[in-house]
Amino acid sequence: MSKFLTAQLFALLLLLILAGCTQKQTTDISGSANANKAVLNDTTVVESVVVHKGSFVTETWCNGTLQAAQKAIVPFEIQGNIVSVLVQNGQWVKAGQLLARIDDYRQQNALVQAEINHRQALINYNDNLLLSGYKTEDTLVIPAHVKNGAMLRSGLSQALLELNKARRELENTRITAPVSGVVAGMMARAFTPTSEYKNFCTLLNTNEMLVGFDVLENDVTFIKPGIGVEVFPIAMPGKSFNGKISCADPMLGNHGTLTASALLPNPKGLLIDGMKVKVVVKTVVLNQVVIPKTAVLARQNRKVVFTVEDGRAIWNYVVTGYENSTQYTIADGLQVGQQVIVTNNLTIGHQAPVLVHNPDK
């Protein structure tokens, strides 16, 4: 073999060795990258909060109905023909304002007759006093039994009753507002008899509204006069009105519920009598261990919270207490200062690797 051929073979062998080293290095680098990628795929990025102790706002939700805080039914005190109606539904009226008139012919005549009867009885009364040895001017010295006997014998007592009745019936031909408010439910029309209608109208003072609602027995401890409520009308999505509990029935109903009422201002008149609403009663409970609701999961018919310890999710059974729309209080299972997972916790398990990332908010 010539020296030239030997040199070619040596060069070829050197190239093969170099190629093998390069391939192995490439394979090792590729394997290391895949391993790192696998580790990252097994780690769940989560957000967390620290368990703290403080005040907790309870929320008791109820269904309710609105009504005007002051409501007066205006009846027909006497029967007759309506001669004029001076108001209409939706009109605001003041207390004492004239609303309608009823034909008063009979009442006028009855009053005249009652006045005549009263004058006649008064003459008879004076005659009876004279027969007893007294004069009308002796009012201060006439014994009570003499005066009462004279009034009965003369018919003056009965005449006074009839006179007052006649005056009252004449007055009732003028229908007036007992309170200030908005006219509602009025069906009466002029030149029709009052017997056609149950009442003349209803007056609603809607400057302040009353909401009645029922509370379950478990929540009655939160219902006290002066406690604040927030009212959400079903017909007004996104709107709410604030008020305060005014009273509560001290006795539970047949269905184990307590009936309560709350007053709320209605200066713009947006709230209407009869509206259906949702009522939430908010009360403050002090010194509670509080966590977000998103941290609590249901597993194996129990409530579970994942905490973060050394980069891993730790499974904790907890006992919850109060709750509202965004938070729970914890009665057992967590300590103040622990870090609880609040996102991406639905699919992780015990000891799963996690990476906490809490973006600034």
KOLMAR-213006 format. One record per residue: x, y, z of N, C-alpha, C in turn. Coordinates in pm, whole numbers. Layout:
<pts>
- n.u,n.v,n.w,ca.u,ca.v,ca.w,c.u,c.v,c.w
- X,Y,Z,X,Y,Z,X,Y,Z
...
</pts>
This chain:
<pts>
- n.u,n.v,n.w,ca.u,ca.v,ca.w,c.u,c.v,c.w
- 85,-120,0,0,0,0,88,123,0
- 56,213,-84,138,333,-98,109,431,14
- 204,517,34,187,620,137,69,711,105
- 41,733,-23,-70,821,-60,-203,761,-22
- -218,629,-46,-343,560,-12,-363,555,138
- -255,533,212,-264,530,359,-310,664,413
- -261,771,358,-300,906,403,-448,931,377
- -503,881,261,-644,901,231,-733,826,329
- -690,700,357,-770,621,453,-772,686,591
- -662,740,636,-655,805,767,-745,929,771
- -746,1005,662,-830,1125,656,-978,1089,661
- -1014,977,590,-1154,933,589,-1198,889,727
- -1109,815,796,-1143,768,932,-1160,886,1027
- -1079,989,1012,-1088,1109,1097,-1219,1181,1075
- -1264,1186,950,-1391,1251,919,-1509,1176,980
- -1504,1042,975,-1611,961,1034,-1619,980,1184
- -1504,989,1249,-1503,1009,1396,-1562,1144,1432
- -1524,1249,1358,-1575,1383,1384,-1725,1390,1362
- -1776,1322,1258,-1920,1322,1230,-1997,1254,1342
- -1942,1145,1396,-2009,1074,1505,-2017,1160,1630
- -1912,1232,1662,-1913,1321,1779,-2015,1432,1765
- -2023,1486,1646,-2117,1595,1621,-2262,1549,1637
- -2290,1426,1583,-2426,1372,1591,-2465,1346,1736
- -2374,1294,1816,-2402,1265,1956,-2429,1393,2033
- -2349,1497,2002,-2369,1624,2071,-2505,1684,2039
- -2544,1671,1910,-2674,1722,1868,-2787,1649,1938
- -2771,1516,1947,-2872,1433,2013,-2885,1469,2159
- -2778,1493,2226,-2780,1526,2368,-2847,1661,2392
- -2819,1756,2307,-2879,1889,2322,-3028,1882,2300
- -3068,1806,2196,-3209,1791,2165,-3283,1723,2281
- -3223,1621,2339,-3284,1550,2451,-3300,1639,2571
- -3202,1725,2599,-3210,1816,2713,-3323,1917,2694
- -3343,1970,2575,-3450,2066,2547,-3586,2003,2564
- -3599,1876,2515,-3728,1808,2530,-3760,1782,2675
- -3659,1751,2755,-3681,1726,2897,-3729,1852,2968
- -3667,1966,2936,-3709,2092,2997,-3851,2127,2957
- -3884,2101,2830,-4018,2130,2782,-4122,2045,2854
- -4087,1919,2880,-4177,1829,2951,-4202,1878,3093
- -4097,1928,3158,-4112,1979,3294,-4205,2099,3296
- -4190,2191,3199,-4274,2310,3193,-4420,2274,3166
- -4442,2170,3082,-4578,2130,3051,-4651,2074,3172
- -4580,2016,3267,-4642,1959,3387,-4671,2064,3493
- -4621,2187,3480,-4640,2293,3580,-4756,2382,3540
- -4846,2405,3635,-4963,2489,3611,-4939,2629,3667
- -4962,2729,3583,-4949,2868,3627,-5079,2909,3696
- -5066,2958,3817,-5184,2991,3897,-5169,3129,3959
- -5282,3184,4005,-5281,3304,4087,-5323,3267,4228
- -5277,3344,4323,-5305,3310,4463,-5332,3436,4545
- -5393,3416,4663,-5411,3522,4761,-5373,3466,4897
- -5346,3557,4989,-5308,3517,5124,-5432,3517,5212
- -5448,3409,5288,-5561,3401,5381,-5547,3510,5487
- -5655,3587,5509,-5647,3696,5606,-5767,3691,5700
- -5760,3765,5804,-5867,3774,5903,-5918,3917,5909
- -6049,3933,5909,-6105,4068,5911,-6256,4066,5914
- -6316,4179,5878,-6462,4191,5877,-6518,4125,5751
- -6634,4065,5767,-6699,3996,5656,-6842,4048,5642
- -6882,4078,5521,-7018,4128,5494,-7104,4013,5445
- -7202,3974,5527,-7294,3867,5487,-7400,3924,5392
- -7452,3838,5307,-7558,3877,5214,-7672,3777,5224
- -7788,3825,5265,-7909,3741,5272,-8003,3785,5161
- -8025,3697,5063,-8107,3732,4946,-8251,3686,4965
- -8344,3773,4930,-8488,3744,4946,-8564,3801,4826
- -8685,3751,4807,-8777,3808,4709,-8875,3900,4781
- -8911,4010,4716,-9001,4105,4781,-9090,4176,4682
- -9182,4255,4737,-9276,4334,4657,-9281,4475,4713
- -9278,4573,4624,-9283,4713,4665,-9427,4761,4680
- -9445,4850,4775,-9571,4922,4786,-9543,5061,4843
- -9634,5152,4817,-9617,5288,4868,-9615,5285,5021
- -9525,5363,5080,-9515,5366,5226,-9643,5417,5288
- -9711,5511,5221,-9839,5561,5269,-9944,5535,5161
- -10047,5463,5200,-10148,5419,5103,-10285,5439,5166
- -10373,5510,5098,-10506,5537,5153,-10613,5504,5049
- -10710,5424,5091,-10825,5394,5005,-10934,5498,5032
- -10979,5562,4927,-11082,5666,4939,-11216,5603,4905
- -11303,5582,5007,-11432,5515,4982,-11542,5614,4951
- -11657,5561,4913,-11780,5640,4906,-11847,5630,5041
- -11846,5737,5118,-11908,5734,5250,-12060,5729,5242
- -12117,5782,5133,-12262,5776,5111,-12286,5734,4966
- -12405,5684,4941,-12441,5641,4807,-12522,5751,4737
- -12501,5762,4606,-12573,5863,4529,-12518,5870,4389
- -12556,5973,4316,-12508,5993,4180,-12389,6088,4179
- -12284,6049,4109,-12164,6133,4098,-12195,6244,3997
- -12174,6368,4038,-12203,6479,3946,-12076,6537,3885
- -11960,6516,3949,-11835,6566,3890,-11715,6491,3948
- -11618,6466,3863,-11490,6406,3902,-11382,6505,3864
- -11304,6549,3962,-11212,6660,3941,-11066,6620,3927
- -11035,6489,3932,-10896,6442,3921,-10891,6324,3825
- -10768,6278,3796,-10750,6163,3710,-10635,6077,3762
- -10628,5955,3715,-10522,5864,3758,-10385,5921,3725
- -10293,5905,3820,-10158,5956,3802,-10138,6098,3848
- -10247,6167,3886,-10237,6306,3930,-10200,6312,4078
- -10106,6402,4111,-10068,6423,4251,-10167,6520,4316
- -10220,6482,4432,-10315,6568,4503,-10265,6589,4645
- -10310,6700,4705,-10273,6732,4843,-10384,6692,4939
- -10345,6668,5064,-10444,6632,5166,-10550,6742,5176
- -10677,6702,5176,-10788,6797,5185,-10837,6846,5051
- -10769,6813,4942,-10811,6860,4809,-10940,6791,4767
- -11029,6867,4702,-11157,6814,4655,-11133,6726,4533
- -11185,6601,4539,-11164,6505,4431,-11289,6486,4345
- -11407,6487,4409,-11531,6465,4334,-11649,6513,4417
- -11766,6526,4351,-11889,6566,4419,-11999,6465,4387
- -12082,6443,4489,-12201,6359,4474,-12324,6448,4488
- -12428,6419,4412,-12552,6497,4419,-12599,6505,4565
- -12614,6629,4617,-12643,6648,4760,-12786,6694,4788
- -12879,6676,4693,-13018,6725,4713,-13080,6665,4839
- -13074,6534,4853,-13133,6469,4970,-13064,6511,5099
- -12935,6527,5095,-12860,6563,5215,-12890,6707,5258
- -12908,6794,5158,-12946,6932,5191,-13082,6936,5261
- -13179,6863,5208,-13312,6858,5269,-13308,6796,5408
- -13226,6690,5420,-13217,6623,5550,-13158,6717,5655
- -13063,6801,5615,-13004,6895,5708,-13105,7002,5751
- -13183,7051,5657,-13285,7151,5691,-13385,7093,5790
- -13430,6970,5764,-13525,6907,5855,-13464,6883,5993
- -13335,6844,5996,-13269,6820,6124,-13253,6950,6203
- -13230,7060,6133,-13220,7189,6202,-13354,7231,6261
- -13465,7207,6187,-13599,7239,6238,-13630,7156,6363
- -13601,7027,6353,-13626,6938,6467,-13543,6978,6589
- -13422,7024,6562,-13336,7065,6673,-13392,7190,6741
- -13441,7286,6663,-13496,7408,6723,-13622,7376,6806
- -13706,7285,6753,-13826,7246,6827,-13790,7176,6958
- -13690,7089,6951,-13647,7017,7071,-13586,7112,7173
- -13520,7216,7125,-13460,7314,7216,-13569,7391,7292
- -13678,7423,7222,-13791,7491,7289,-13848,7399,7397
- -13867,7272,7362,-13921,7175,7458,-13827,7159,7578
- -13700,7165,7551,-13600,7152,7659,-13613,7268,7757
- -13622,7388,7705,-13636,7505,7792,-13766,7497,7874
- -13875,7448,7811,-14000,7432,7884,-13985,7333,7999
- -13912,7225,7975,-13891,7125,8079,-13810,7181,8195
- -13713,7267,8164,-13635,7329,8271,-13722,7421,8355
- -13808,7497,8287,-13897,7588,8361,-13990,7511,8454
- -14042,7397,8405,-14129,7315,8489,-14054,7260,8610
- -13923,7247,8597,-13843,7198,8709,-13794,7310,8799
- -13829,7435,8766,-13791,7548,8850,-13660,7614,8812
- -13613,7587,8689,-13487,7647,8645,-13508,7722,8513
- -13415,7808,8487,-13413,7879,8360,-13290,7836,8280
- -13295,7861,8149,-13181,7823,8064,-13054,7894,8108
- -13069,8017,8159,-12952,8094,8199,-12886,8037,8325
- -12957,7946,8395,-12902,7891,8520,-12816,7767,8494
- -12742,7768,8387,-12666,7649,8345,-12575,7598,8455
- -12507,7689,8526,-12408,7647,8625,-12470,7587,8749
- -12597,7616,8775,-12660,7568,8899,-12759,7456,8875
- -12789,7426,8747,-12883,7318,8718,-12816,7184,8748
- -12870,7099,8833,-12813,6966,8859,-12807,6883,8731
- -12709,6799,8722,-12687,6719,8601,-12806,6629,8572
- -12867,6570,8677,-12978,6478,8652,-13101,6552,8601
- -13118,6677,8644,-13230,6757,8594,-13208,6792,8447
- -13085,6831,8416,-13051,6867,8277,-13066,6747,8183
- -13015,6633,8225,-13023,6512,8141,-13168,6467,8122
- -13248,6476,8230,-13388,6438,8218,-13462,6529,8123
- -13433,6659,8129,-13499,6754,8040,-13461,6729,7895
- -13338,6694,7870,-13293,6668,7733,-13361,6545,7675
- -13379,6442,7760,-13444,6320,7712,-13592,6343,7687
- -13661,6407,7782,-13805,6430,7767,-13838,6522,7650
- -13750,6619,7626,-13775,6715,7518,-13736,6661,7381
- -13659,6552,7379,-13610,6499,7250,-13486,6572,7199
- -13426,6658,7282,-13309,6735,7238,-13189,6646,7211
- -13170,6543,7292,-13056,6451,7270,-13065,6386,7132
- -13183,6336,7098,-13202,6273,6968,-13188,6374,6856
- -13239,6495,6879,-13230,6598,6774,-13086,6636,6745
- -13002,6640,6850,-12860,6671,6830,-12791,6563,6747
- -12825,6437,6777,-12765,6327,6699,-12805,6337,6552
- -12932,6363,6528,-12980,6373,6389,-12918,6492,6317
- -12898,6603,6387,-12838,6721,6326,-12693,6695,6288
- -12617,6633,6378,-12476,6602,6348,-12465,6502,6233
- -12558,6406,6231,-12557,6308,6122,-12585,6375,5988
- -12681,6464,5984,-12716,6534,5860,-12600,6619,5811
- -12535,6687,5903,-12419,6768,5864,-12307,6681,5806
- -12282,6567,5871,-12175,6477,5824,-12208,6420,5687
- -12333,6380,5665,-12369,6324,5536,-12360,6427,5424
- -12397,6552,5454,-12381,6656,5354,-12233,6679,5322
- -12152,6674,5425,-12007,6690,5405,-11950,6577,5321
- -12005,6456,5337,-11954,6340,5263,-11992,6340,5116
- -12078,6431,5073,-12105,6444,4930,-11988,6509,4857
- -11898,6566,4932,-11774,6621,4877,-11661,6525,4913
- -11608,6455,4813,-11502,6356,4837,-11368,6429,4834
- -11297,6424,4946,-11168,6494,4957,-11056,6394,4987
- -10933,6436,4960,-10816,6350,4981,-10779,6346,5129
- -10775,6225,5190,-10736,6216,5330,-10587,6238,5352
- -10506,6209,5250,-10360,6229,5257,-10314,6279,5121
- -10192,6327,5116,-10132,6365,4988,-10082,6240,4916
- -10093,6239,4784,-10045,6123,4709,-10090,6126,4565
- -10057,6017,4494,-10092,6002,4353,-10222,5924,4343
- -10313,5972,4259,-10441,5904,4238,-10416,5776,4157
- -10468,5665,4208,-10450,5536,4139,-10578,5455,4149
- -10600,5369,4051,-10713,5276,4053,-10849,5342,4047
- -10858,5462,3994,-10986,5532,3989,-11064,5491,3865
- -11184,5438,3887,-11271,5397,3777,-11394,5485,3766
- -11424,5563,3870,-11549,5641,3876,-11557,5745,3766
- -11677,5765,3716,-11703,5865,3614,-11825,5949,3655
- -11827,6071,3606,-11940,6160,3637,-12070,6106,3577
- -12182,6138,3643,-12317,6101,3599,-12341,5950,3603
- -12271,5885,3696,-12296,5743,3722,-12319,5725,3871
- -12393,5623,3912,-12416,5602,4056,-12292,5544,4124
- -12277,5578,4249,-12161,5528,4326,-12167,5377,4344
- -12284,5318,4336,-12299,5173,4355,-12228,5092,4246
- -12189,5160,4138,-12119,5091,4030,-11973,5062,4066
- -11924,5123,4173,-11781,5113,4205,-11762,5069,4350
- -11653,4997,4373,-11622,4953,4509,-11571,5070,4592
- -11477,5148,4538,-11423,5267,4603,-11404,5375,4498
- -11379,5495,4545,-11355,5603,4449,-11215,5590,4389
- -11111,5577,4475,-10974,5563,4425,-10883,5521,4540
- -10757,5504,4506,-10652,5481,4607,-10549,5592,4592
- -10502,5645,4704,-10397,5747,4702,-10266,5685,4748
- -10162,5702,4666,-10030,5644,4694,-9928,5755,4713
- -9870,5762,4830,-9759,5854,4852,-9630,5778,4826
- -9577,5791,4702,-9463,5712,4658,-9329,5782,4680
- -9327,5891,4758,-9199,5954,4789,-9110,5860,4869
- -9173,5769,4940,-9100,5666,5015,-9172,5534,4992
- -9094,5427,4964,-9152,5297,4933,-9125,5199,5046
- -9215,5103,5058,-9204,4997,5157,-9190,4865,5082
- -9086,4788,5116,-9068,4658,5054,-9086,4550,5161
- -9177,4457,5133,-9200,4345,5223,-9131,4221,5168
- -9067,4144,5255,-8995,4023,5211,-8992,3921,5324
- -8977,3794,5286,-8970,3684,5382,-8828,3632,5392
- -8785,3604,5516,-8650,3557,5543,-8656,3418,5603
- -8566,3330,5558,-8561,3195,5613,-8520,3197,5760
- -8562,3095,5832,-8536,3088,5976,-8388,3096,6009
- -8302,3038,5923,-8158,3038,5950,-8097,3177,5945
- -8166,3271,5880,-8109,3405,5862,-8176,3512,5948
- -8267,3472,6036,-8343,3573,6110,-8257,3655,6205
- -8139,3601,6245,-8053,3676,6337,-7997,3802,6272
- -7998,3807,6138,-7945,3924,6068,-8051,4033,6048
- -8177,4005,6080,-8286,4096,6051,-8317,4179,6175
- -8274,4304,6172,-8298,4396,6282,-8330,4535,6226
- -8416,4610,6293,-8445,4747,6248,-8318,4830,6237
- -8306,4903,6127,-8189,4987,6106,-8082,4923,6018
- -8089,4791,5996,-7992,4723,5910,-8017,4764,5765
- -7911,4789,5691,-7923,4832,5553,-7962,4719,5458
- -8036,4754,5354,-8073,4660,5248,-8046,4725,5113
- -8026,4641,5013,-8014,4688,4875,-8122,4618,4795
- -8198,4696,4718,-8315,4645,4646,-8288,4652,4496
- -8312,4540,4426,-8290,4531,4282,-8423,4503,4212
- -8487,4604,4151,-8613,4580,4079,-8589,4489,3959
- -8674,4388,3944,-8660,4295,3832,-8681,4366,3699
- -8764,4469,3699,-8793,4542,3575,-8685,4644,3540
- -8584,4661,3627,-8477,4759,3602,-8341,4693,3615
- -8299,4611,3519,-8169,4544,3529,-8055,4646,3545
- -7965,4618,3639,-7851,4705,3661,-7874,4818,3759
- -8000,4840,3801,-8030,4947,3896,-8058,4889,4034
- -8015,4963,4137,-8043,4922,4274,-8074,5044,4358
- -8145,5021,4469,-8186,5128,4560,-8157,5083,4702
- -8110,5176,4785,-8072,5143,4922,-8179,5188,5020
- -8198,5110,5124,-8293,5143,5229,-8252,5080,5360
- -8342,5084,5458,-8315,5026,5590,-8437,4950,5640
- -8412,4842,5711,-8521,4763,5768,-8595,4848,5870
- -8727,4853,5857,-8808,4933,5948,-8871,4848,6058
- -8910,4726,6026,-8972,4640,6126,-8966,4495,6079
- -8987,4404,6175,-8990,4261,6146,-9091,4194,6238
- -9166,4101,6182,-9263,4026,6262,-9187,3939,6363
- -9218,3947,6492,-9146,3868,6592,-9185,3721,6594
- -9276,3679,6505,-9324,3540,6504,-9303,3479,6366
- -9248,3357,6363,-9228,3286,6237,-9361,3241,6179
- -9369,3240,6046,-9489,3195,5979,-9496,3044,5971
- -9601,2992,5908,-9622,2848,5897,-9515,2779,5814
- -9450,2853,5726,-9348,2795,5639,-9207,2819,5692
- -9195,2858,5819,-9064,2878,5879,-8993,3002,5829
- -9069,3102,5790,-9008,3227,5742,-9053,3344,5829
- -8972,3446,5828,-9000,3568,5904,-9031,3680,5805
- -9140,3752,5827,-9178,3863,5739,-9118,3993,5792
- -9048,4064,5705,-8985,4191,5742,-9018,4297,5639
- -8998,4423,5677,-9024,4536,5587,-8909,4634,5594
- -8883,4700,5483,-8778,4801,5477,-8830,4923,5403
- -8785,5040,5445,-8821,5166,5380,-8707,5213,5292
- -8740,5266,5175,-8637,5322,5088,-8692,5445,5019
- -8610,5550,5006,-8657,5674,4940,-8679,5653,4792
- -8771,5730,4736,-8805,5722,4594,-8826,5862,4538
- -8723,5949,4551,-8742,6091,4515,-8774,6113,4368
- -8723,6027,4279,-8747,6045,4136,-8871,5971,4087
- -8936,5898,4176,-9059,5828,4138,-9038,5712,4043
- -8918,5654,4040,-8891,5542,3950,-8956,5413,3997
- -8971,5399,4128,-9028,5278,4184,-9180,5288,4187
- -9246,5178,4152,-9392,5175,4139,-9451,5072,4234
- -9566,5104,4288,-9637,5012,4377,-9665,4880,4305
- -9630,4768,4370,-9653,4636,4312,-9534,4576,4243
- -9424,4650,4228,-9305,4598,4161,-9246,4478,4235
- -9199,4378,4158,-9128,4264,4215,-8978,4297,4221
- -8916,4264,4335,-8776,4302,4355,-8699,4188,4421
- -8566,4195,4409,-8475,4112,4487,-8419,4200,4599
- -8415,4147,4719,-8367,4222,4835,-8246,4150,4893
- -8137,4225,4915,-8022,4168,4981,-7996,4245,5110
- -7992,4171,5221,-7965,4229,5353,-7817,4210,5383
- -7746,4320,5407,-7602,4316,5431,-7572,4347,5577
- -7499,4254,5643,-7457,4276,5781,-7308,4246,5793
- -7242,4309,5888,-7097,4295,5907,-7071,4200,6025
- -6989,4097,6000,-6946,4004,6104,-6795,4023,6122
- -6750,4049,6244,-6610,4081,6271,-6527,3955,6294
- -6394,3970,6276,-6293,3867,6311,-6321,3733,6243
- -6328,3735,6111,-6351,3613,6034,-6232,3584,5943
- -6201,3454,5926,-6099,3411,5830,-6166,3408,5692
- -6114,3489,5600,-6184,3514,5473,-6097,3472,5355
- -6159,3404,5255,-6093,3372,5129,-6192,3394,5015
- -6142,3411,4892,-6232,3426,4777,-6310,3298,4749
- -6427,3310,4693,-6508,3193,4659,-6440,3107,4552
- -6361,3169,4464,-6297,3093,4357,-6193,2996,4408
- -6155,3009,4534,-6055,2917,4591,-6118,2787,4637
- -6249,2783,4652,-6317,2667,4712,-6374,2577,4602
- -6339,2447,4611,-6386,2348,4515,-6467,2241,4588
- -6551,2171,4512,-6627,2059,4567,-6562,1929,4519
- -6507,1853,4611,-6444,1724,4580,-6489,1619,4681
- -6535,1504,4629,-6576,1392,4715,-6679,1436,4819
- -6774,1518,4775,-6882,1568,4861,-6831,1652,4977
- -6713,1704,4962,-6658,1794,5065,-6597,1915,4994
- -6570,2019,5072,-6511,2140,5016,-6360,2136,5034
- -6291,2175,4925,-6145,2163,4920,-6085,2297,4877
- -5969,2329,4935,-5891,2446,4894,-5747,2401,4873
- -5687,2444,4763,-5546,2416,4737,-5461,2531,4788
- -5360,2497,4868,-5261,2595,4910,-5131,2569,4835
- -5041,2668,4836,-4912,2654,4769,-4802,2637,4874
- -4727,2525,4862,-4616,2499,4953,-4499,2445,4872
- -4387,2517,4872,-4264,2476,4800,-4293,2446,4654
- -4371,2528,4589,-4396,2514,4446,-4495,2405,4410
- -4568,2352,4509,-4663,2246,4480,-4800,2279,4541
- -4906,2227,4476,-5043,2246,4525,-5074,2142,4630
- -5120,2187,4747,-5151,2097,4858,-5301,2097,4883
- -5359,1980,4887,-5503,1958,4904,-5540,1977,5051
- -5642,2066,5078,-5688,2090,5215,-5839,2081,5221
- -5891,1994,5309,-6035,1995,5335,-6067,2113,5427
- -6176,2185,5396,-6212,2301,5477,-6359,2295,5516
- -6392,2367,5622,-6530,2386,5665,-6562,2533,5651
- -6659,2566,5566,-6694,2706,5543,-6801,2751,5641
- -6806,2884,5660,-6907,2943,5748,-7002,3030,5668
- -6989,3163,5684,-7073,3255,5609,-7026,3262,5464
- -7116,3308,5378,-7077,3331,5238,-7155,3451,5184
- -7094,3517,5086,-7163,3618,5008,-7134,3593,4862
- -7156,3689,4777,-7142,3664,4633,-6998,3642,4590
- -6900,3684,4670,-6759,3674,4626,-6668,3604,4726
- -6712,3582,4851,-6621,3531,4954,-6688,3426,5042
- -6599,3345,5107,-6639,3253,5212,-6563,3290,5339
- -6622,3257,5454,-6543,3253,5577,-6508,3107,5604
- -6393,3085,5665,-6345,2950,5691,-6350,2923,5840
- -6427,2819,5877,-6438,2782,6018,-6328,2685,6058
- -6277,2604,5964,-6173,2506,5996,-6103,2463,5868
- -5971,2436,5878,-5897,2382,5765,-5789,2471,5710
- -5789,2601,5742,-5688,2694,5694,-5641,2783,5807
- -5520,2836,5790,-5462,2930,5886,-5435,3063,5818
- -5443,3170,5896,-5410,3303,5844,-5265,3303,5797
- -5243,3360,5677,-5109,3368,5621,-5081,3264,5515
- -5160,3158,5506,-5141,3058,5401,-5175,3117,5265
- -5113,3060,5163,-5132,3107,5026,-5227,3011,4955
- -5345,3059,4914,-5444,2972,4850,-5453,3004,4702
- -5475,2899,4623,-5484,2913,4477,-5627,2954,4440
- -5639,3055,4353,-5771,3106,4316,-5801,3094,4167
- -5702,3054,4085,-5726,3033,3941,-5662,2903,3897
- -5714,2847,3787,-5661,2723,3728,-5652,2609,3829
- -5746,2605,3924,-5741,2501,4027,-5841,2388,4003
- -5911,2389,3889,-6013,2288,3866,-5955,2153,3827
- -5838,2151,3764,-5783,2026,3711,-5656,1981,3782
- -5602,2060,3873,-5479,2019,3940,-5511,1921,4052
- -5410,1845,4094,-5426,1749,4203,-5326,1777,4314
- -5332,1693,4415,-5243,1706,4529,-5098,1687,4485
- -5010,1774,4532,-4866,1771,4504,-4833,1809,4359
- -4931,1861,4283,-4903,1902,4146,-4812,2025,4146
- -4711,2031,4056,-4623,2149,4051,-4700,2270,3999
- -4680,2383,4063,-4748,2506,4022,-4648,2620,4023
- -4678,2718,3940,-4600,2840,3934,-4692,2956,3962
- -4670,3028,4072,-4755,3139,4111,-4719,3263,4033
- -4815,3320,3967,-4796,3444,3893,-4914,3535,3923
- -4894,3638,4004,-4998,3733,4042,-4972,3865,3972
- -5037,3890,3858,-5015,4016,3786,-5064,4133,3869
- -4997,4246,3853,-5040,4367,3922,-5175,4409,3870
- -5265,4446,3963,-5400,4487,3925,-5424,4629,3963
</pts>
